[in-house]
Amino acid sequence: MDEAIELSCDDPRAAEFVKAILTRIADRWTLLILDVLAESTGEMRFSQLRDQLPGVSQKMLTQTLRQLERDGLVTRTAHAVVPPRVDYRLTPLGQSLSEALCGIWMWAMRHHDDVERARAVFDGQPRAVSPAAARIA
């Protein structure tokens, strides 16, 4: 492996890089876009992606896809036709991330009931009021 690329866990550059990647992956739309592309049988048109992601704006979908392309996770193919057509697909790097994220998805599905129970317990507990909040009330 290239020495310039190899980062150790103690390297502050590695920590910043990992933090940036996790921030990118954990945003509102990235995981969903990766999931839709991973489930597709190949390339997907922009409009197909938009239709599979209720609530995403055209602007947000475009921004997220550009960032995924910049990170090497998605390829974009523009076809010189009228009307214009753009297709997206996961790169091998994007596919490997999708496979890694599958474990998180499976964990969430497996522990759905546990999280719901914990939320119900938490939501049912009386909250301690801070002295400052008590003075305001």
URRACOR-V413074 format. One record per helix or strand. SS is the DSSP state (H for helix, E for strand). FROM is the first residue (numbers start at 1). TO is the last residue. If there is no record, write none. Layout:
SS;FROM;TO + SS;FROM;TO
This chain:
H;12;25 + H;30;39 + E;44;45 + H;46;52 + H;58;70 + E;74;79 + E;85;90 + H;92;110 + H;112;124 + H;131;136
